[in-house]
């Protein structure tokens, strides 16, 4: 809601308080003011001028030479606006004037002729293009004849106004109107409230002779009032009304449309004006639409309706979609002379349904959806009739034609002072509470400390004691509420073992060079079955679909984190980011039900996707692309960091490269996989070579031992021995490594593979794998004999088990 301070001052005297100070008071009362903006930067020395003459420039076809009376003197000004003409009153920036943007006006020569000032458009005075009336969009603004030559344009064009943008919560629909805001500000400042007059002088002719109202859907439309106004003259609105509409973000159109918009913003009650002569009927029928019935709305789009929609009809066909938008056939136009003015109460749910189905959302529908004041419906219609009489020359026919079954009952709420203080921790008196209700203009009855409060219908959010309690607290001032420290023994907060482990995993992966991401937990039908870990596939999971997805790209709960990580990498690679290393710690959702009747099982996993150069040292001319062993090393490092034994087994995993993928095993259990994304899937996603990993964190947490451990730093030296075995290609090098570890214990502390060779010298079906063994005894220095004995035992055992022999 955009609130113009100049408009607000018509109802409440805000004194000398600045816009920023008022915004702070309103925000502290519970309604957030998102911004304070001024209509335009301050201009200096810009006045109303009268164009005495307007002739073509002697040396230019598109320029005009004007003599302009500014009240004090007559200035010769050259103007290029296409709509400049003799007899107009226009905005004139005199020499020395300063326009928005610090644009200074000087005497200049244009095509050899002197120009002493500038005739200004609204845009040049700082008003945004979207708020400029159509007739002034391509030229200068022309004032009405009743303005005074020589007076400042600042108050005339509302350039000295400030606009507060209220960020309203759904319960404060009352502040979707200037009167609602005025009640709020008057309460905060404890100032009297000046409400507008609704007095209308009617003709002896009765509206009942022109129109009849029938409501077939009274459950959706408990009140409908039809006013008839004759002898309407379609013309421009008064300048003050245009200014208020522009400040509220609405473009002025003509006096009839502007008046309905003005009253909607003033009262919070949407109105609609029909061209009575285009109605082609003497009755209004409000009913549910027929299935497949159509209506061409004011935006010239044909809408197909259903039984869930409420329509206004002329007894034969729809002429408006109730509470949302009128039809093009009965639109007010320049030839309109008689207006049928609608003031109605439509139930929120039916308007909300129509908005959702049609995609039409308007200022009108927004107010109906959130709820309007039943006591302002008829009054808003009367206010519009008053303005149509005054600014459109209309004659209002007596006896509004209406159907009225609207409940205007005020909610009755009881309140006790002691309970208020108990809840708020305050010491307010009954007199304090009575003062707050007086400021809020709530009717009440008081019996010492007990109150019976009648919540006004404009405040539909107040129905129970707690609502009144909130009103007391915010008007009393949240800053004035006392605060206390908790009593009793306090305990410092701490992380659970699982929370700490999750942080440790994140910390390790970040230290390894990966960046954490958070992707959608929802994915599309094309990605739901991609890169699912084998142990999850074994469960035969069924995708869990949302009943009302926001889009097809976010239709299913994910079974793997990796597809969305690949989307993130693809997005960045398309923007020339090449070296990308991401991980995410999040949940997947597993269900075995074709039709989900219970909550899916949530499983915590950590997944990563890496692409690009893992190492790049231009000075040393050293580069290394991410490959299978980089990712394997990250997983090994993570498991070593968590002190978990890990091994890897070659595996064929869907959507991964057939020769570059492996299952991850901890204590005999498969807990995930790693590998390269299949080339076909890489091409489909527009990816360069990308490697991924996916680990079941539920199993990691179960296997992790959270008890701190300590190993003493060895005092004695270690001994390193290297050994290269020639073995069959099919023998996994990891199996041989594990055999060496088992045979060498407890003296062999570390075994690493540091070389693999295949070539003609050892045969096409063989490979040479080199291992480095580190021997160490924490109690003594090892002798050559002890190391040699272990070394020989390993040689013989590996030869016997794998038919592998030492490479000479």
KEZA-26481 format. One record per atom (N, C-alpha, C): x, y, z. Coordinates in steps of 0.2 Angstrom, whole numbers, plus 5000, padded with zeros to 4 digits. Layout:
N
XYZ;...
This chain:
808
500449945000;500050005000;500450065000;500350104995;500750174995;500350224998;500650265003;500250315007;500550375005;500250425002;500450495001;500350535007;500850565010;500750605016;500350665014;500350695008;499950755007;499150735007;499050675004;498350645004;498150635012;498650605015;498450585022;498350645027;498650705025;498550765029;497750785028;497450765023;496750785023;496250755028;496550705032;496150665037;496450675044;497150685044;497450685051;498050735050;498050775056;498550835056;499150795059;499650785055;500250755057;500850805060;500650865060;501050915062;501750925058;502250935062;502950945059;503350885059;503050825060;503450765060;503650755053;504250725052;504550715045;504250645043;504350635036;504050565034;504450515037;505150525038;505550465041;505350455048;505150505052;504950495059;504350465059;503850485055;503150445055;503250375053;503750365048;503850295046;504150255052;504550285056;504850245061;504250225067;503850275068;503250265073;502850215070;502650215064;502150165061;502550095061;503150085060;503550025060;503549995067;503650045072;503650015079;503049995081;502450015078;501849995080;501649925077;502049905073;501849835070;501749835063;501749885059;501649885052;502249915049;502649875045;503249885043;503149935037;503549995037;503650035032;504250025028;504149995022;504749965018;505150025015;504850085014;505250135011;504950205011;505350255011;505050325010;505350355004;504950375000;505150404993;504750464992;505150514989;504850574988;504650574980;504050614979;503850614972;504350634967;504750684969;505250714964;505750754968;506350754965;506850794968;506650874969;506850904973;506650974974;506851014968;506351054965;506451104960;506451174963;506851214959;506851284962;506651334956;506251384957;506051434952;505751414946;505251364948;504851334942;504051364944;503751394939;503151434941;502651414935;502051434936;501551434931;501651494926;501651474920;501651524915;501151524910;500951584907;500351584902;500651594895;500551554890;500851564883;500451614880;500751674879;500351724876;500351724868;500851694865;500951684858;501351624857;501251584851;501651534849;501751524842;502351544839;502451544832;503051494831;503051474824;503651434822;504251464822;504751434825;505451454825;505651474818;505951534817;506151554810;506651514806;507051474811;507651434808;507551354809;506951334812;506851264813;506151244812;506051184809;505351164808;504951134814;505351104818;505051074824;505151114831;505351174830;505351214836;504851274836;504651294842;504151344842;504451404846;504251464844;504551524848;503951554852;503951554858;503451564863;503551624867;503051674868;503051724873;502651704879;502951694885;502651664890;502651714896;502051734899;501951774905;502051734911;502551754915;502651714921;502451754928;502051804927;501751844932;502151904934;502851894934;503251954935;503551984928;503651944923;503951964917;503751914911;503851944905;503651894899;504351874897;504351804896;504951774893;504851744886;505451754882;505451724876;505751654877;505351604875;505651534876;505451494870;506051454868;505951404862;505751344865;505251304862;504951244865;504851194859;505051134860;504951084855;504451034856;504051044861;503451004862;502951004857;502650944855;502150944849;501550974851;501350974858;500750994860;500651074863;501251104862;501251174864;500751224860;500451264863;499951304859;499851374863;499551424860;499451484863;498851474867;498851514873;498251514878;498351454883;498851424883;498951364888;499351394894;499151364900;499551374906;500051314907;500651334908;501151274908;501651284913;502051234915;502651244920;503251274916;503451324919;504051364916;504651364921;505151344919;505851344923;506151414921;506151464925;506451524923;507251524923;507551564920;508351564920;508551564928;509051524929;509251514936;508951454940;508351424937;508051374940;508451314940;508351264945;508651204945;508151144945;508251104940;507751044940;508050984943;507650934944;507950864946;508550844942;509050814946;509650794943;510150854943;510050904946;510450964947;510550994940;509950994936;509951024929;509851104930;510251144928;510251214929;510051244922;509551294923;509251324917;509551394916;509851404910;510251464908;509951494902;510051554900;509851584894;510351554889;510051534883;510451504878;510151534871;510551514866;510351534859;510251464855;509651454853;509451394849;509351414842;509751394837;509651414830;509651484829;510151524833;510151594832;509651634835;509251604839;508651644843;508751634850;508751684854;508851674861;508151644865;508351604870;507851564874;507951584881;507451604885;507551624892;507151584896;507351524897;507051474901;506851414898;506351374901;506151304898;505451294900;505051274895;504351244897;504451174898;504151144904;504351084906;503851034906;504050974904;503550914905;503550884912;503150834913;503050804920;503750764921;503950734916;504550694917;505150734919;505250794916;505750844917;505750864924;505150864927;505050884934;505150834939;505250774937;505450714941;504950664942;504350664938;503850614939;503950564935;503950494937;504050434933;503650434927;503850404922;503550404916;502850364916;502850304920;502250264921;501750304924;501850354928;501250394931;501050454927;501350464922;501150524918;500550514914;500050554914;499450544910;499550534903;499150504899;499350484892;499350554888;498950594889;498950654885;499550704886;499950684892;500550724893;501150684892;501050624890;501650584890;502150604884;501950634879;502450644874;502550724873;502350764878;502450834877;502450864884;502250934884;502250964890;501550954894;501550974900;500950964904;500551034904;499951034903;499551094903;499051094909;499151144913;498751154919;498051174917;497551164921;496851184920;496851264921;496351294918;496251364918;496251404925;496051364930;495951394936;496551414941;497151394938;497751404942;498051474940;498451494945;498651564945;499351574942;499351614937;500051634933;500551654938;501151624938;501651654943;501751614949;501251564951;501251534957;501751464956;502051444961;502451384961;502151324959;502451284955;502151224952;502151164957;502551174962;502751124967;502151094971;501751134974;501151114977;500551094972;500551124966;500051114961;500151034958;500751014957;500950954955;501150904960;501050924966;501150874972;501850854972;502350894970;503050874969;503350874976;503050914981;503350914988;503050854992;502750804989;502450744993;502950694994;502850654999;503250595001;502750535001;503050484999;502550424999;502950365003;502550345008;502750285012;502450225010;502850175009;502650105006;502550055012;501950045014;501749995019;501849925017;502149885020;502249815019;501749775024;501149765021;500549745026;500549665026;500449645032;500349575033;499549565032;499449495030;498749485028;498149505032;498349505039;497749525044;497649595044;498049645041;497949715041;497649745035;497149705032;496749735026;496449805027;496349825033;496049885035;496549945032;497149935032;497649985030;497749985022;497349945019;497349955011;496950005009;496750055014;496350115012;496650175016;496550235013;496850295016;496450305023;495850295023;495450305029;495750255035;495850195033;496150145037;496850165040;497250195035;497950215038;497850275042;497350315041;497150375045;496950355052;496550305053;496450285059;497050265063;497450225059;498150205063;498550265065;498650315060;499150365062;498850415067;498150425067;497850465072;497850435079;497850365079;497950335086;498650335088;499150335083;499850335085;500050405088;499750465084;499950525086;499450565091;498850525092;498350545097;498050615094;497850615088;497550665084;496850655082;496450705082;495750695079;495750675072;495250645070;495150615063;494650655059;494750675053;494250715049;494050665043;493450635044;493250595039;492850635033;492850605027;492550645021;491850645022;491550695019;490750695019;490550645013;489950625014;489650575010;488950605008;488850665009;488150695008;488050705000;487550684998;487350684991;486650714990;486650764985;485950794983;485750754977;485150724978;484850674973;484250714970;484150684964;483550714960;482950684962;482350704960;481750674962;481650604958;481950604952;481950544948;482250484952;481950424952;482150364956;482550314952;483050294955;483450244951;483050174950;482550164954;482150104953;481850104947;481750164944;481350164937;481850144931;482550134933;483050124928;483350054929;483350024935;483749964936;483349924941;483449864940;483149814945;483749764947;483849744953;484449704955;484149634958;484449584955;484249514957;484849474959;484849454965;485449414967;485249334968;485549294964;485449224964;485949184968;486549214969;487049184974;487149234980;486649234984;486649274990;487249254995;487449194995;487949164999;488649194997;488749214991;489349244988;489249324988;488649344987;488549414986;488049444991;488149454998;487649475002;487449545001;487849584998;487549654997;487749674990;487249704987;487449734980;487049804980;487349854979;487049924978;487149954971;486649974968;486650004961;486450074961;486950124960;486750194959;486750214952;486250254950;486250284943;486350354943;486850374939;487050444939;486950464931;486550514930;486350544923;486750604922;486750624915;487050684912;487850694914;488150634914;488850634915;489250664910;489750704911;490250734906;490950704907;491150664902;491850634903;492350684901;492750694906;493350744905;493850724910;494350774910;494950764915;494750774922;495050734926;494950744933;495250804936;495050834942;495350884945;496150874946;496550924946;497250914947;497450874953;497050894959;497250864965;497150794965;496550774962;496450704962;496950664958;497150694952;497650664948;498350654952;498450704956;499050704960;499050644965;498450634969;498450584973;498450514970;498150504964;498150444961;498850424959;499250474956;499950464954;500350444960;500250474966;500650464972;500550394974;499850364973;499750294975;499850244969;500250264964;500450224959;499950204953;499450244953;498850234948;498850294943;498850274936;498850324931;498150354930;498050414930;497450444929;497150434922;496550424921;496250404914;495750464912;495150464916;494650514915;494250524922;493850574922;493550584929;493150524932;492750494928;492350434930;492750384933;493250354929;493650304931;494150324937;494350384937;494750414942;494450414949;493750434948;493350444955;493250374958;493150324954;493050254956;493750224959;494250244956;494950224959;495050264965;494950324965;495050364971;494650344977;494050334976;493650304982;493850234984;494050194979;494350124981;494950134986;495350184984;495950194988;495850234995;495350274995;495150315001;494750265006;494250225003;493850185008;494050115008;494450095003;494650025003;494049985000;493550014997;493049974994;493049984987;493149934983;493149934976;492449954973;492449994968;491850004964;491949994957;491349994953;491449984946;490850024943;491050054937;490550104934;490450064927;489750054926;489550034919;489250084915;489350084909;489050134904;488250104904;487850144907;487150114907;486850104900;486950144895;486650144889;486950074885;487550054887;487749994884;487549924887;487149934893;486949884897;486449844893;486049874889;485549844885;485049804889;484849824895;484449794900;484249844905;483749824909;483549864915;483549824921;484049774921;484149744927;484849714927;485049704934;485749674935;485549604939;485849554936;485749484939;486449464941;486549444948;487149414950;487149344951;487549304948;487449234948;488049194947;488049134948;488649094947;488749084939;489349084936;489349074929;489149004927;488948994921;488848934918;489548904915;489548834916;490248804913;490348824906;490948844904;491048864897;490848934895;490448964899;490249034898;490849084897;490849134892;491349174891;491249244892;491749284894;491749354895;492349394892;492249444888;492849484886;492949534891;493549534895;493649584900;493949644897;494049694902;494249764900;494949754896;495349704898;496049704894;495949664888;495349664885;495149634879;495349564878;495349524883;495549454883;494849414884;494749364880;494149324882;494349274887;493849274892;493949224898;493449174898;493649114899;493149054899;493049044906;492349044908;492249044915;491948974917;491848964924;491648894927;491148914932;490848854935;490348864940;490548894946;491248894947;491548924953;491649004953;491449034947;491549104947;490849134947;490949194950;490349244951;490349294946;489749304942;489749354937;489149404938;489249464936;488749514935;488449514928;487849504927;487549494921;486949554920;486749564914;486249604912;485549564911;485649504914;485049454914;485149404908;485549424904;485649384898;486349354897;486849394898;487549374897;487949414903;488549384904;489049414909;489249484906;489349534911;489549604909;490149614914;490349574919;490849584923;491049524927;491649504929;491849454933;491949484940;491449464945;491349494951;491949504955;492149564957;492649584961;493349584958;493349564951;494049564948;494049614942;493649604937;493649654931;493049654928;492849714925;492249724921;492349704914;491849704910;491849684903;491949734899;492249724893;492349774888;491749804885;491149774885;490549794881;490249854885;490349854892;489949904896;490449954899;491049964895;491550004898;491350074897;491550124902;491450194902;491950224896;491650264892;492050294886;491850364886;492150394881;492050474880;491350484878;490950434876;490250454874;489750434880;489950414885;489550394891;489250454894;488550444895;488150504898;487850484904;487650414905;487350384911;487750324913;487850334920;488350284923;487950244928;487950174928;487750134933;488350114938;488350134944;488850124948;488750074953;489150024953;489149964957;489549974964;489249954970;489549954976;489349884979;489749844980;489549774982;490049744987;489749694990;490149654995;490249584992;490749554990;490849494987;491349454992;491149384993;491449344998;492149334995;492649335000;493349334998;493549274994;493249214996;493449154993;493249144985;492649174983;492549174976;492949214972;493149274975;493549324971;494249284970;494549254976;495149224976;495149164971;494649134970;494549074965;494649104958;494249154957;494249184950;494949214948;495249244953;495949274952;496449214950;496349164954;496849104953;496749074946;496049064944;495949034938;496049074932;495949134932;496049184926;496749214926;497149214932;497749254932;497649324932;497049354933;496949424933;496949444941;497449494942;497449514949;497449594948;497049624952;497049694952;496949724959;496949794959;496949824965;496249804969;495749804964;495049784967;495049714970;495349664966;495349594968;495749584975;496249624975;496649614981;496349634987;495949684987;495549714993;494949664994;494649634989;494049584991;494349524994;494949504991;495249444994;495449445001;495649505003;495849515010;495349525015;494749555012;494149565016;494049645016;493449665015;493249735016;492849745021;492749815023;492249835029;491549835026;491149795029;490449795027;490049855028;490349895033;490049965035;490250015030;490650005025;490950055021;490650045014;490349995012;490149975005;489650025002;489150035006;488650085003;488850155004;489250175009;489550235010;490050255005;490450205002;490950214997;490550234991;489950204989;489550224984;489250294984;489050314990;488850384991;489350434990;489950414992;490550464991;490750464984;490750414980;490850414973;490250464969;489650454972;489150494969;489250564970;489450584976;489550654978;490150684973;490650644972;491250664968;490950674960;490550624958;490350624951;489850684950;489550704955;489150764955;489550824954;490050824958;490550884959;490950894953;491250834950;491750844945;491650814938;490950784938;490750754931;490150784929;489850834933;489250864932;488650814932;488750754936;488150704936;487550724940;487050694939;486450704943;486250634946;486250624952;486150564956;485450554957;485250494954;484550474955;484450454962;483850464965;483750444972;483550374973;483550344979;483450274980;483850224977;484450214980;484950164978;484550104978;484650064972;484349994971;484849944974;484549914979;485049864983;484749804985;485149754986;484949694989;485449684995;485149685001;485549685007;485349635012;485849585013;485849535018;486549525021;486849585022;487549585024;487549595032;487949555035;488049555042;488549615044;488249655048;488749715050;488849715058;488749655061;488849655068;489549655070;489649695075;490349705078;490449645083;491049625083;491349575088;491349605095;491049565100;491049585107;491549545110;492049575114;492649545117;492649575124;492749525129;492849545136;493549545138;493749595142;494449605144;494549625151;495049595155;495149615162;495849645162;495949695166;496549735166;497149685169;496949645174;497449605177;497749555172;497249525168;497549475163;497949505158;497849575156;498249605152;498949615155;499049635161;499649645164;500049575165;499649525166;499949455167;500249435161;499949445155;500149425149;500749465146;500749535147;501249585145;501749595150;501649575156;502249595161;502249665163;501649705162;501649775163;501249795169;501149855170;500849875176;500349935174;500049925168;499549975165;498949975169;498650035170;497950035173;497350035169;496850025172;496150025168;496150095164;496350145167;496350215163;496750215157;497350185158;497850175152;497450135146;497150085148;496850045143;496250075140;495850115144;495350155141;495650205136;496150235138;496450285133;496650255127;496950195127;497150165121;496550145116;496050125119;495450115116;495150175113;495150235116;494950295114;495350315108;496050305108;496450325102;496250285096;496150215098;495950175092;495250185089;494850215093;494150235091;493750165091;493850125097;493550065098;492950085103;492350065102;491850075107;491950025112;491750045119;491849995124;491450015130;491349965134;490949985141;491449965146;491550005151;492049995157;491649985163;491849935167;491649925174;492249915178;492549965181;493149965184;493649935180;493949875182;494449845178;494249795172;493649795172;493349755166;493049795160;493249765154;493049805148;492649755144;492149785141;491749745135;491949795129;492249765124;492549805118;492149775112;491949825108;491549815102;492049825096;492349775093;492849785088;492449815082;492749865079;492349895073;492449845067;491949855063;491949805057;492549815052;492849885053;493449895048;494049855051;494049825057;494549785059;494349715060;494349685054;494049615054;494549565057;495149595059;495649545062;495649545069;495149575072;495049575079;494449535081;494549475084;493949435086;494049405093;494649405095;494749365102;495149415106;495249395113;495549435118;496349445116;496649395113;497349405111;497449455106;496949465101;496949515096;496949585100;496549595105;496449655108;497149665112;497449615115;498049615119;498649645114;498649625108;499149645103;499049725102;498349745101;498249815100;498449855106;498349835112;498549875118;499349875118;499649815117;500449815117;500749865112;500449865106;500849905101;500649975102;500049995104;499950065105;500250095112;500350045117;500650065123;501450075121;501650035116;502350035114;502749975115;502949945110;503349885112;503949895115;504249955114;504849975117;504749995125;504150005127;503950015134;503849955138;503749895134;503649835138;504249815142;504249795148;504849775152;505149715150;505749705152;506049645150;506449615156;506449545157;506749515162;507249465160;507749445164;508149395162;507849325165;507949275162;507749205165;508049195171;507649165176;507849145182;508049075182;508449055188;508648985188;509348965185;509548905186;510148885183;510148885175;510648915172;510648915165;511248865162;511148845157;511548795154;511748825147;512448815146;512648835139;512448795134;512248815128;512048775122;512648735120;512448675117;512948635114;512648595108;513048575103;512848535098;512848465100;512348435096;512348355097;512848325093;512948265094;513548225091;513348235083;512748225081;512548225074;512748295071;512548345075;512648415072;513348425072;513748405077;514448415076;514748385070;514548315069;514848275064;514648315057;514048335056;513848375050;514348435049;514448465054;514848525053;515648505052;515848455055;516548425053;516548405046;516048375043;516048355036;516048415032;515648465033;515648525029;516348555030;516648565036;517248595037;517848555032;517848495032;518348455029;518248465021;517648465019;517548475011;517748545009;517548595013;517748665012;518548665012;518848635017;519548645017;519948605011;519548555008;519848515003;519748554996;519348614996;519248654990;518648654987;518148624990;517448624988;517048674991;516548704987;516048754989;515448724991;515148744996;514448724998;513948754994;513448714992;512848744988;512248714992;511648754990;511048724993;510548734987;510348674984;509948664978;509248644980;508748654975;508048634977;508048564979;507548544984;507348474986;506848444981;506648484976;506248464971;506548464964;506348414960;506648404953;506148384948;506348374942;505848364937;505748284935;505348274931;505248204929;505748174925;506148214921;506748194917;507348184922;507348214928;507948204932;507848154938;507248134939;507048104946;507448034946;507548004940;507947934941;508647944939;508948004939;509648004937;510148004943;510647964942;511247964947;510947944954;510547894955;510347874961;510847814964;511047824970;511547774973;511247704973;511747654971;511547584971;511147564977;511347574983;510947554989;510247584989;510147644986;509447664986;509047634980;509347624974;509047584969;508847514971;509247484975;509047424978;508347424982;508147474984;507547484988;506947484984;507047494977;506547504972;506047564974;506347624975;505947684977;505547704972;504947734974;504447764970;504447844971;504547874965;504547954966;503947984969;504048024973;503548064977;503348124973;502748134970;502548184967;502148234971;502248304970;501848354973;501148354970;500648364974;499948364972;499848434968;500148484970;500048554966;500748584965;501148554960;501848584959;501848654956;502348694958;502348764956;502548764948;502948714946;503148704939;503348634938;503448614932;503648544930;504348534932;504748584932;505448574934;505548564942;504948574946;505048554953;504348514955;504348454952;503748414953;503848364958;504448334958;504548274963;505048294968;504948254974;505448254979;506048214977;506648244978;507248214974;507448144978;507648104973;507948034976;508748044975;509048094973;509748104973;509848184973;510348204976;510548274976;510948294969;511248244966;511648254961;511348294955;510748274952;510548304946;510448384947;510248414953;510248484953;510948514954;511448474957;512148504957;512348504950;512248454946;512448464939;512148524935;511448534937;511148594934;511548654936;511748664942;512148714945;512748724941;513148674940;513748674936;513648694929;513148664926;512948684919;512848754918;512448784923;512248854923;512848894923;513348884927;513948924928;514448914922;514448854920;514948844914;514648874908;514048884907;513748924902;513949004903;514149014908;514349084910;515149094911;515449054907;516149054907;516549044914;516249004918;516548984924;516748914923;517348894923;517648824921;517848784927;518148804932;518348764938;517848764943;517448714944;516848714948;516948654953;516948664959;516948604964;516448614969;515848584969;515248594973;515148534978;514848544983;514548494987;513948514991;513548474993;512948484997;512748435002;512648455008;512348405013;511648415014;511248375012;510548385012;510148315012;509548315011;509148255012;508848235005;508748165004;508348144999;507648115002;507248094998;506548075001;506348004997;506347955001;506247884999;505547855001;505147834996;504547804997;504447734993;504147684996;504047624992;503347624989;502947674991;502247674989;502047704982;501747674978;501547704971;501047764973;500547754977;500147814979;500347824986;500647884988;500947904994;500347914999;500347875004;499847885010;500247905016;500847905017;501247915023;501847955021;502147985026;502748025025;503347985022;503648015017;504247975014;504847975019;505247925019;505847925023;506347975021;506548015025;507048065023;507748035025;508248045021;508948015022;509448075020;509848085025;510348135024;510948105020;511148145015;511748125011;512148185010;512848165008;513248225006;513448204999;513348254994;513548234987;513948294985;514348274979;514848324977;514848314969;515048374966;515148374958;515748414957;516148394953;516848434952;516948434944;517148484942;517348494935;517848544934;518348534929;518848584927;519548574930;519948624931;520648604933;520648604940;520848554943;520948544950;521548584953;522048584948;522748614950;522948654944;523148714945;523348764940;523848814942;524448794941;525048834943;525348864936;525148924934;525448944927;526148954927;526448974933;527148994933;527548934933;527348874936;527648814936;527448774930;526948804926;526748764920;526448694922;526048694927;525848634930;525048634930;524748594927;524048584927;523748514928;523248514932;522948444933;522148454932;521848414928;521148414928;520848364933;520248384935;519848334940;519848274936;519948214940;519848144937;519548104943;519548044941;519247994946;519647994952;520347994952;520747984958;520748044962;520548104960;520448164964;519848154968;519348134965;518748124969;518848064974;519148014972;519247954977;519647984983;520148024981;520648054986;520248094991;519748134989;519348174993;518948124998;518648074995;518248025000;518747995005;519347975002;519747935007;519947985012;520148055011;520248105015;519748115021;519148115018;518548125023;518448065028;518548005025;518447945030;519047945034;519647965032;520247965037;520148015042;519848075040;519748135045;519248105050;518748065048;518248045053;518447975056;519047955054;519347885057;518847825055;518647825049;518247765047;518647735041;518647665042;518947625036;518547625030;518847635024;518447645018;518847605013;518447575008;518747535003;518247554997;518447534991;518147544985;518047484980;517547474977;517347414973;517147444966;517447414961;517247434954;516447414953;516147464950;515347454950;515147484943;514547454941;514247484935;513647524938;513647584937;513147624940;512747664934;512147664934;511747704929;511947774929;512047804922;512147874921;512847894923;513347844924;514047854925;514447824920;515047844919;515547814914;515647744916;515547694911;515547624913;516247604916;516847634914;517447614917;517747664922;517347704924;517647754929;517147774935;516947714938;516447724943;516547664948;516447684955;516547634960;516047644966;515947584969;515547594975;515947604981;515647644986;516047664992;515847614998;516347585001;516147535006;516447555013;516047545018;516347555025;516047505029;516547465032;516347405036;515947355033;516047345026;515647295022;515047325020;514847385021;514247405019;514347455013;513947455008;513947505002;513547565005;513947625005;513547685007;513547735002;513747724996;513747774991;514147754985;514347804980;514747784975;515047854972;515547844968;515847894965;516047884958;516147934953;516347914946;516247974942;516347964935;516248014930;515548014928;515248064927;514548074924;514648044916;514148004915;514147974908;514148024903;514548014897;514648064892;513948084889;513548044888;512848054885;512448104890;512548094897;512148144901;512548204902;513248204901;513648264901;513348314895;513348274889;513148314883;512448344884;511948304887;511248324888;511248384892;511648394897;511648444902;512148504899;512548494894;512948544892;513548554896;513848494899;514348494904;515048464900;515548494903;516248464902;516348404906;516948374906;517048314910;516848334917;516448294920;516148304927;516148244931;516448244937;516548184942;516048204948;515748144951;515248154956;515448104962;515148124968;515148074973;514548084977;514248024980;513648024984;513747984990;513648004996;513847965002;513247965007;513047905009;512447905014;512747925021;512547985023;512748015029;512447975035;511847945034;511547905040;511947855042;512347815037;512747765039;513447785042;513647845039;514247875042;514147895049;513547925051;513447945058;513347875062;513047825059;513047765063;513647735065;514147735060;514847705060;515347745064;515147805064;515647855067;515747845075;516347845077;516447835085;516647905087;516147935091;516248005093;516748015099;516947955102;517447965107;518147985105;518348035108;519048065106;519548005107;520048005102;520547955103;521247995102;521747955105;522447995105;522947935103;523347955098;523947915097;524647955098;525047925102;525647955104;526147965098;526448015097;526948035092;527447985093;527647945087;528147895088;528847925089;529247895094;529947925095;530447895091;530247835088;530747795084;530647805077;531247795073;531247815066;530847755062;530547775056;530247735052;530647705046;530447655043;530847625037;530347615031;530647635025;530147635019;530447585015;530047535012;530247495007;529747495001;529947494995;529547494989;529547424986;528947404983;528947344980;528447344974;528647314969;528247314963;528047244961;527447224960;527147164958;526947164951;527047114948;526847094941;526247044942;525647064940;525047024941;524547034935;524046984935;523546984930;523147054930;522947074924;522647144924;521947144928;521647084928;521047074932;521047084939;521647074942;521647074949;521647144952;521147164956;521147234959;521747254963;522047304961;522647324965;522447344972;521847364974;521647374981;521647314985;521447254982;521447194985;522147174988;522647184983;523347164985;523547214991;523347274990;523547324995;523247305002;522647285002;522347265009;522647195011;522847155007;523247095009;523947115012;524247165009;524947185012;524747215019;524247255020;524147285026;523947235031;523647185030;523447125034;524047085036;524547075031;525147035032;525647075036;525647135035;526147175038;526047205045;525447195047;525247215054;525647175059;525847215065;525747285066;526247325064;526847305061;527347345060;527247385054;526847365049;526747405043;526147455045;526347525045;525847575047;525547605041;525847605035;525547635029;525747605023;525247595018;525347565012;525047605007;525447635002;525247674996;525347644990;524947654985;525047634978;525347694974;525947694971;526247754969;526347744961;526247684958;526447684951;526047614948;525847624942;525547574938;525847574931;526047514929;526347514922;526047454918;525947464912;525647414907;526047424901;526347374898;526747384892;526947314889;527347324883;527547264880;528047224884;528447254888;528947224892;528647174897;528047174899;527747134904;527147094901;527047104895;526447064892;525847094892;525447084887;524747124886;524247104891;524247054895;523747034900;524047044907;524547084908;524847094914;524947164916;525047184922;525147254924;525647244930;525947304931;526447314936;526247364941;526147344947;525847394952;526347404958;526547464959;527147474964;526847504970;527047474976;526747494983;527347514987;527147564991;527647594996;527447575003;527847545007;527747515013;528147555019;527747585024;528047615029;528047575035;528647555038;528747515044;528947555050;528647545056;528747585062;528547545068;528947545073;528747515080;528747575085;528147585088;528147635093;528647625099;528847565100;529247545106;529947545105;530247535099;530947525098;531147545091;531747545090;532047555083;532047485079;531747475074;531747415070;532447395067;532547335067;533147305065;533047285057;533547285054;533547265047;533247195046;533447145051;533147085051;532447075052;532147115056;531447115057;531047145051;531347195048;530947225042;531047175036;531647145036;531647095030;531247035031;531147015037;530746955038;530046965036;529747025038;529047045036;529047055029;529547085026;529547105019;529547035015;529946985017;529946925013;529246885014;528946885020;528346855021;527746885016;527846955015;527346985011;527446965004;528046955002;528246934995;527946864993;528046824998;527846754997;527146744997;526846775002;526046765003;525746794997;525946854994;525546884988;525746844982;526346814982;526446774976;526046714976;525946684982;525546624982;524746634981;524546694984;523846704984;523646734977;524046774974;523846804967;524246784961;524746744963;525146724957;525546784954;525746824959;526046884957;526746884959;527246904955;527946904957;528246974956;528846984960;529147044960;529447064954;529347124952;529647154946;530347164947;530847134943;531547144944;531747214941;
